[in-house]
Amino acid sequence: MSADHPLAESVDNLVYEPIQVSDHGIDLTVSAIYEVAAPGRLDFGGDELEDADLEPVPTELETPHDEFGWWHLDGGQYVIQHNEFLTDLAEPAQLQPRNELLARGGSHPSMQVRDHLPLIPLSVADGGLKIKENARVSTLVPIGTDPQ
């Protein structure tokens, strides 16, 4: 654990900093998962640009005493939103899926981020995937580092 991680001052709304911030990077958590209900539009000039219609995937409690629910995802494509947000990154950072997500049949693209965390497509393998609310799904690392 290292609250002195170079990116720590640029990430707000951490769910639980002692677990999320390490020497390897900052783990980011999922706050919402959506299905694309109607397509968006993307054109050359931007005059016909439209967001896709997104419908939230509901969570389910596994037991009545659970504090947080689970998303039960079938194989396919989804869109995720993080709990955290970026503030004043000095340099772009690399956002990538956590190894734990990849090992369980989920993935999202790796990308450079600078001023915000965009909604991100999530791919789930045919067997499906269960993700608990606030699960750590992504890692933010300085450019040029390997979080493993």
ABEGO torsion letter per residue (X at the ends): XBAABAAAAABBGBABAAAABBAAEBBBBBABBBBBABBBBBBAAGAABBBBBBBBBBBBBABAABABBBBBBBBEBBBBBBABBBBGBABBBBBBBBAAAAAAGBBBBBBBBAABBBBBBBBBBAAEBBBBBGBBABBBBBBGBBAX
